[in-house]
Amino acid sequence: MSISPSPAVPDAEEASVPPVRKQVSVPVPAQRAFEIFAGHPLGWWPSDHKLVPGQRVRIEFEKWPGGRWYEVDADAVIADWGRVLVWEPPVRIALSWRIDGRWRPIDDDDKASEIVVTFTPDGPDRSIVELSHEKLHKHGEWAVSIRAALDGPSPGDTLAKFATLVDQVLAGAVAP
């Protein structure tokens, strides 16, 4: 299900700031990769990427289009990261990413870029997980600097942490 599918062909403004795509291969089927990703975001989200003032204790996805994705700190302060745009187990999750050029929360999806995560089978017991930051042009004057901060070698911090989390789940160190 989705609320607003991305157009197949980007317009000139969107193409001016290309997406940042990273991927990782994990030793679980796509369905399991999706379940771990959706069920354990605190295990893969970089600890220094937070909007709450205190120690983050939870990250939640409301698992339907239009739902929120947010974090909660130890003092029960809640900060929204954005909205769920697409929730298609076990294939894809798309989220609005509501931050400004100074990495502060905003309330406007018209100014938010998107994070798209896909889960693609790679044989019976492996999958490729791709995380893409798209529509970065929506960040306006900050678009190029935000893209530069996100760009770097694959898999990047988030997907490297996700691969480690998958290994921990398989080893029984993290509850499934």
C-alpha positions in Angstrom: 0.0 0.0 0.0 1.2 3.5 -0.7 0.0 7.1 -0.5 2.0 8.7 -3.2 4.1 6.6 -5.5 7.2 8.3 -6.8 7.1 9.2 -10.5 9.1 6.8 -12.8 11.0 9.6 -14.4 12.4 12.4 -12.2 11.8 16.0 -13.3 14.8 18.3 -13.9 14.7 19.7 -10.4 14.8 16.3 -8.9 17.5 15.1 -11.2 19.7 18.1 -10.2 20.4 16.4 -6.9 20.7 12.6 -7.5 19.7 10.1 -4.9 22.2 8.4 -2.7 21.9 4.6 -2.8 23.6 2.0 -0.7 23.2 -1.7 -0.4 24.2 -4.7 1.6 23.8 -8.5 1.2 22.5 -10.4 4.2 22.2 -14.1 4.8 18.5 -14.3 5.2 15.5 -14.4 2.8 13.9 -11.1 1.9 10.9 -11.7 4.1 13.2 -12.2 7.1 15.3 -9.2 6.3 12.1 -7.1 6.1 11.0 -8.4 9.5 14.3 -7.7 11.2 14.5 -4.2 9.6 11.0 -3.3 10.6 11.0 -5.0 14.0 14.4 -3.8 15.3 15.1 -0.2 14.1 16.9 0.7 17.3 19.4 -2.0 16.4 20.4 -0.5 13.0 19.7 3.2 13.3 23.0 5.1 14.0 23.0 6.2 17.7 24.3 9.7 16.9 21.5 10.3 14.4 18.7 11.4 16.7 16.2 14.2 17.2 15.2 13.6 20.8 17.2 15.5 23.5 17.8 12.6 25.8 18.9 9.0 25.5 16.9 7.3 22.7 15.1 4.2 23.9 12.8 3.4 21.1 12.2 3.9 17.4 8.8 3.0 16.0 7.1 2.6 12.6 3.4 2.8 12.4 3.1 0.1 9.8 0.7 1.6 7.3 0.8 4.4 4.7 0.2 7.7 6.5 1.6 6.4 9.8 4.4 8.1 11.6 7.9 6.9 12.2 9.4 8.4 15.3 11.8 8.0 18.2 11.3 8.2 22.0 13.8 9.1 24.6 14.2 8.0 28.2 12.1 11.0 29.4 9.2 10.0 27.0 10.0 12.9 24.6 8.8 11.9 21.1 10.3 13.3 17.9 8.8 12.5 14.5 11.2 11.6 11.7 8.4 11.6 9.1 5.6 9.6 7.6 5.3 6.1 6.2 4.6 6.5 2.5 4.7 2.8 1.5 4.5 -0.3 3.6 4.8 -3.4 1.3 6.1 -6.4 3.2 8.4 -8.1 2.3 9.4 -5.8 -0.7 9.6 -2.2 0.2 9.3 0.6 2.8 9.2 4.2 1.8 9.3 7.0 4.4 9.3 10.8 4.3 12.4 12.2 6.0 11.4 15.4 7.7 14.6 17.2 8.5 16.0 20.6 7.5 19.5 21.6 6.4 20.6 21.9 10.0 19.3 18.4 10.8 16.3 19.6 12.7 12.8 18.2 12.4 10.2 19.9 10.1 6.5 19.3 9.8 6.1 19.6 6.0 6.3 16.6 3.7 6.5 19.0 0.7 10.0 19.9 2.0 11.0 16.4 3.1 13.0 14.0 1.0 12.3 10.2 1.0 14.0 7.1 2.2 13.2 4.0 0.2 14.3 0.6 1.5 13.9 -2.5 -0.8 14.4 -6.1 0.0 15.3 -8.3 -3.0 15.8 -12.0 -2.9 19.4 -13.1 -3.9 18.9 -16.9 -3.9 16.8 -18.9 -1.4 18.7 -17.8 1.8 20.1 -14.3 1.0 18.8 -10.9 0.1 20.0 -7.6 -1.0 18.8 -4.6 1.1 19.1 -1.3 -0.7 18.6 2.0 1.2 18.0 5.0 -1.1 17.7 8.7 -0.1 15.6 10.2 -2.8 14.0 13.6 -3.7 16.9 15.4 -1.9 16.1 18.5 -4.0 13.2 19.1 -1.6 15.7 20.3 1.0 16.1 23.4 -1.1 19.3 25.4 -0.5 20.6 22.6 1.8 20.1 19.8 -0.8 23.6 19.5 -2.0 25.2 19.6 1.5 22.7 17.0 2.8 23.5 14.8 -0.2 27.2 15.2 0.5 26.7 14.2 4.1 24.8 11.1 3.1 27.1 10.0 0.3 30.1 7.8 0.9 31.1 4.2 0.6 28.5 1.5 0.6 27.0 0.1 2.7 27.3 3.1 5.0 26.7 3.2 8.8 23.0 2.3 8.7 23.2 -0.8 6.5 26.5 -1.9 8.1 24.7 -1.8 11.5 21.7 -3.7 9.9 24.0 -6.5 8.6 25.5 -6.8 12.1 22.0 -6.9 13.6 21.0 -9.7 11.2 24.1 -11.7 12.3 23.2 -11.1 15.9 19.6 -12.3 15.3 20.9 -15.4 13.6 23.3 -16.1 16.4 20.5 -15.8 19.0 22.1 -12.7 20.6 19.0 -10.6 19.7 15.5 -11.8 20.1 13.9 -12.4 16.6 
